[in-house]
Amino acid sequence: MLEAYFAELETAIRDFPYTVSYSSHKKFYNAEQGFIKGTILLQDESILEFVEVRGSAGKLKYR
């Protein structure tokens, strides 16, 4: 469940027309809890860093 969500998120990042490159790191605590963090380089050379913590109740924290 969580792996599929993170895969969908990475697909959205990769397919976004202004994405030049991205890197991400995922950590799974169990099938429903974990986090993903990463960096996205956009065409205008701006950088977006993100973190999302997921739990059994959904999004717990993000920035």
OpenMM code with the backbone's topology and positions (N, CA, C; nanometers):
from openmm import Vec3, app, unit

residues = "MET LEU GLU ALA TYR PHE ALA GLU LEU GLU THR ALA ILE ARG ASP PHE PRO TYR THR VAL SER TYR SER SER HIS LYS LYS PHE TYR ASN ALA GLU GLN GLY PHE ILE LYS GLY THR ILE LEU LEU GLN ASP GLU SER ILE LEU GLU PHE VAL GLU VAL ARG GLY SER ALA GLY LYS LEU LYS TYR ARG".split()
positions = [
    Vec3(0.0826, -0.1187, 0.0000),
    Vec3(0.0000, 0.0000, 0.0000),
    Vec3(0.0881, 0.1266, 0.0000),
    Vec3(0.1789, 0.1372, 0.0948),
    Vec3(0.2653, 0.2539, 0.1035),
    Vec3(0.3641, 0.2581, -0.0130),
    Vec3(0.4172, 0.1431, -0.0502),
    Vec3(0.5102, 0.1391, -0.1640),
    Vec3(0.4430, 0.1884, -0.2907),
    Vec3(0.3177, 0.1499, -0.3113),
    Vec3(0.2436, 0.1939, -0.4300),
    Vec3(0.2209, 0.3447, -0.4269),
    Vec3(0.1899, 0.3992, -0.3100),
    Vec3(0.1695, 0.5437, -0.2969),
    Vec3(0.2981, 0.6184, -0.3310),
    Vec3(0.4115, 0.5748, -0.2754),
    Vec3(0.5385, 0.6407, -0.3038),
    Vec3(0.5755, 0.6275, -0.4512),
    Vec3(0.5478, 0.5143, -0.5117),
    Vec3(0.5745, 0.4963, -0.6548),
    Vec3(0.4900, 0.5926, -0.7380),
    Vec3(0.3648, 0.6111, -0.6991),
    Vec3(0.2761, 0.7043, -0.7690),
    Vec3(0.3277, 0.8482, -0.7542),
    Vec3(0.3745, 0.8821, -0.6364),
    Vec3(0.4307, 1.0151, -0.6124),
    Vec3(0.5543, 1.0380, -0.6990),
    Vec3(0.6432, 0.9398, -0.7063),
    Vec3(0.7630, 0.9532, -0.7889),
    Vec3(0.7287, 0.9630, -0.9378),
    Vec3(0.6273, 0.8930, -0.9810),
    Vec3(0.5831, 0.9021, -1.1209),
    Vec3(0.5327, 1.0427, -1.1504),
    Vec3(0.4563, 1.1000, -1.0590),
    Vec3(0.4055, 1.2364, -1.0777),
    Vec3(0.5201, 1.3367, -1.0849),
    Vec3(0.6205, 1.3198, -1.0014),
    Vec3(0.7373, 1.4089, -1.0031),
    Vec3(0.8120, 1.3936, -1.1354),
    Vec3(0.8385, 1.2702, -1.1742),
    Vec3(0.9136, 1.2438, -1.2978),
    Vec3(0.8398, 1.2970, -1.4204),
    Vec3(0.7070, 1.2829, -1.4242),
    Vec3(0.6284, 1.3222, -1.5407),
    Vec3(0.5907, 1.4700, -1.5428),
    Vec3(0.6179, 1.5430, -1.4343),
    Vec3(0.5881, 1.6859, -1.4307),
    Vec3(0.6725, 1.7544, -1.5375),
    Vec3(0.6121, 1.8352, -1.6242),
    Vec3(0.6855, 1.8882, -1.7396),
    Vec3(0.8061, 1.9756, -1.7059),
    Vec3(0.8127, 2.0335, -1.5883),
    Vec3(0.9232, 2.1227, -1.5537),
    Vec3(1.0330, 2.0542, -1.4732),
    Vec3(1.0190, 1.9248, -1.4479),
    Vec3(1.1210, 1.8509, -1.3737),
    Vec3(1.2391, 1.8188, -1.4649),
    Vec3(1.3577, 1.8607, -1.4222),
    Vec3(1.4810, 1.8274, -1.4939),
    Vec3(1.5367, 1.6975, -1.4373),
    Vec3(1.5448, 1.6892, -1.3046),
    Vec3(1.5917, 1.5678, -1.2389),
    Vec3(1.5393, 1.5655, -1.0962),
    Vec3(1.5479, 1.4495, -1.0355),
    Vec3(1.5079, 1.4390, -0.8959),
    Vec3(1.5811, 1.3216, -0.8321),
    Vec3(1.5907, 1.3287, -0.7009),
    Vec3(1.6422, 1.2161, -0.6240),
    Vec3(1.5524, 1.2010, -0.5024),
    Vec3(1.5392, 1.0780, -0.4563),
    Vec3(1.4531, 1.0549, -0.3403),
    Vec3(1.5100, 0.9410, -0.2564),
    Vec3(1.4683, 0.9404, -0.1325),
    Vec3(1.5059, 0.8363, -0.0375),
    Vec3(1.3792, 0.7965, 0.0370),
    Vec3(1.3552, 0.6671, 0.0461),
    Vec3(1.2368, 0.6160, 0.1156),
    Vec3(1.2797, 0.5269, 0.2302),
    Vec3(1.2022, 0.5314, 0.3380),
    Vec3(1.2243, 0.4406, 0.4489),
    Vec3(1.0884, 0.3858, 0.4903),
    Vec3(1.0805, 0.2538, 0.5016),
    Vec3(0.9564, 0.1874, 0.5397),
    Vec3(0.9730, 0.1277, 0.6791),
    Vec3(0.8814, 0.1638, 0.7680),
    Vec3(0.8821, 0.1048, 0.9022),
    Vec3(0.7988, -0.0231, 0.9041),
    Vec3(0.6911, -0.0227, 0.8262),
    Vec3(0.6074, -0.1406, 0.8025),
    Vec3(0.5249, -0.1119, 0.6774),
    Vec3(0.4236, -0.1908, 0.6499),
    Vec3(0.3468, -0.1754, 0.5259),
    Vec3(0.2682, -0.0448, 0.5198),
    Vec3(0.2433, 0.0191, 0.6349),
    Vec3(0.1608, 0.1395, 0.6373),
    Vec3(0.2333, 0.2631, 0.6897),
    Vec3(0.3553, 0.2498, 0.7369),
    Vec3(0.4259, 0.3633, 0.7953),
    Vec3(0.5648, 0.3782, 0.7332),
    Vec3(0.5982, 0.5027, 0.7023),
    Vec3(0.7288, 0.5307, 0.6464),
    Vec3(0.7384, 0.6751, 0.6037),
    Vec3(0.8481, 0.7081, 0.5365),
    Vec3(0.8620, 0.8440, 0.4863),
    Vec3(0.9370, 0.8430, 0.3538),
    Vec3(0.9184, 0.9526, 0.2822),
    Vec3(0.9907, 0.9766, 0.1579),
    Vec3(1.0427, 1.1196, 0.1643),
    Vec3(1.1653, 1.1383, 0.1210),
    Vec3(1.2215, 1.2725, 0.1132),
    Vec3(1.3006, 1.2809, -0.0159),
    Vec3(1.3151, 1.4020, -0.0648),
    Vec3(1.3891, 1.4152, -0.1886),
    Vec3(1.4120, 1.5580, -0.2298),
    Vec3(1.4756, 1.5709, -0.3451),
    Vec3(1.5088, 1.6995, -0.4041),
    Vec3(1.4692, 1.6948, -0.5514),
    Vec3(1.4056, 1.8021, -0.5957),
    Vec3(1.3634, 1.8130, -0.7356),
    Vec3(1.4309, 1.9356, -0.7957),
    Vec3(1.4991, 1.9181, -0.9082),
    Vec3(1.5574, 2.0288, -0.9827),
    Vec3(1.4614, 2.0641, -1.0954),
    Vec3(1.4200, 2.1908, -1.0993),
    Vec3(1.3243, 2.2366, -1.2002),
    Vec3(1.3964, 2.3099, -1.3130),
    Vec3(1.3261, 2.3307, -1.4246),
    Vec3(1.3864, 2.3913, -1.5438),
    Vec3(1.4445, 2.5292, -1.5185),
    Vec3(1.3857, 2.6060, -1.4282),
    Vec3(1.4369, 2.7409, -1.4017),
    Vec3(1.5520, 2.7390, -1.3006),
    Vec3(1.6075, 2.6197, -1.2760),
    Vec3(1.7197, 2.5947, -1.1864),
    Vec3(1.6850, 2.6117, -1.0383),
    Vec3(1.5560, 2.6206, -1.0065),
    Vec3(1.5170, 2.6228, -0.8660),
    Vec3(1.5144, 2.4791, -0.8142),
    Vec3(1.5300, 2.4664, -0.6835),
    Vec3(1.5358, 2.3359, -0.6196),
    Vec3(1.4238, 2.3276, -0.5167),
    Vec3(1.3501, 2.2209, -0.5208),
    Vec3(1.2427, 2.1953, -0.4255),
    Vec3(1.2811, 2.0733, -0.3427),
    Vec3(1.2887, 2.0905, -0.2121),
    Vec3(1.3147, 1.9788, -0.1220),
    Vec3(1.1842, 1.9430, -0.0538),
    Vec3(1.1590, 1.8143, -0.0354),
    Vec3(1.0330, 1.7727, 0.0244),
    Vec3(1.0540, 1.6553, 0.1184),
    Vec3(0.9634, 1.6427, 0.2136),
    Vec3(0.9571, 1.5297, 0.3062),
    Vec3(0.8103, 1.5018, 0.3320),
    Vec3(0.7733, 1.3762, 0.3304),
    Vec3(0.6378, 1.3372, 0.3680),
    Vec3(0.6458, 1.2139, 0.4565),
    Vec3(0.5829, 1.2217, 0.5720),
    Vec3(0.5763, 1.1100, 0.6654),
    Vec3(0.4342, 1.0552, 0.6591),
    Vec3(0.4231, 0.9256, 0.6348),
    Vec3(0.2918, 0.8616, 0.6234),
    Vec3(0.2755, 0.7592, 0.7353),
    Vec3(0.1516, 0.7492, 0.7831),
    Vec3(0.1173, 0.6496, 0.8833),
    Vec3(-0.0107, 0.5803, 0.8437),
    Vec3(-0.0608, 0.4965, 0.9299),
    Vec3(-0.1824, 0.4201, 0.8984),
    Vec3(-0.3026, 0.5121, 0.8821),
    Vec3(-0.2979, 0.6335, 0.9388),
    Vec3(-0.4083, 0.7276, 0.9271),
    Vec3(-0.3889, 0.8238, 0.8097),
    Vec3(-0.2867, 0.8036, 0.7297),
    Vec3(-0.2607, 0.8925, 0.6160),
    Vec3(-0.1398, 0.9785, 0.6412),
    Vec3(-0.1434, 1.1004, 0.5863),
    Vec3(-0.0322, 1.1932, 0.5991),
    Vec3(-0.0187, 1.2371, 0.7440),
    Vec3(0.0968, 1.2184, 0.8028),
    Vec3(0.1203, 1.2633, 0.9386),
    Vec3(0.1909, 1.3985, 0.9409),
    Vec3(0.2827, 1.4164, 0.8467),
    Vec3(0.3621, 1.5383, 0.8456),
    Vec3(0.4212, 1.5546, 0.7061),
    Vec3(0.4328, 1.6774, 0.6612),
    Vec3(0.4981, 1.7032, 0.5346),
    Vec3(0.5565, 1.8433, 0.5362),
    Vec3(0.6559, 1.8623, 0.4528),
    Vec3(0.7132, 1.9967, 0.4336),
    Vec3(0.7722, 2.0036, 0.2953),
] * unit.nanometer
topology = app.Topology()
chain = topology.addChain("A")
for resn in residues:
    res = topology.addResidue(resn, chain)
    for name in ("N", "CA", "C"):
        topology.addAtom(name, app.Element.getBySymbol(name[0]), res)
